[in-house]
Amino acid sequence: MSEQLQRDMECEGLLECFHGLKQLDREVFQALVDTEDALTVDEIADAVDRERSTAYRAVQRLLQAGFIQKEQVNYDQGGYYHVYRPTDPANIADDMQRLLNDWYAKMGQLIQEFETKYEDRDATAPSVEG
């Protein structure tokens, strides 16, 4: 953690920091942000110059993290396909803030437990005075 705090981090690093997303995931997210239209997986794969299956895995990670949304488009003659678009940045930021608050509360609890555990040992340890 101290290493993370000492690094020069950019806002895009939050994708990796909060959700463990990869460089490709960032590229896919950026491709979706850069276009006004929702994209299919094939269009995303073309935009990031990767195989369809590789792009699909990145799309799935972004969906799971809540960074993008999936919509179904129906053909008039039957059948459908999916397109993807970025989630509203305000919603993403709210989710990251909630995660940070939860993490902060958990770390505070663990620090308190650490202090209590080792403070008790300190009080019961025999004195080593000469």
NORMOTA-V277130 format. One record per run of one state. SS is the DSSP state (helix for helix, strand for strand, loop for the rest). FROM is the first residue (numbers start at 0). TO is the last residue. If there is no record, write none. Layout:
SS	FROM	TO
SS	FROM	TO
This chain:
loop	0	0
helix	1	5
loop	6	11
helix	12	18
loop	19	21
helix	22	33
loop	34	37
strand	38	38
loop	39	39
helix	40	47
loop	48	50
helix	51	64
loop	65	66
strand	67	73
loop	74	78
strand	79	85
loop	86	87
helix	88	123
loop	124	129
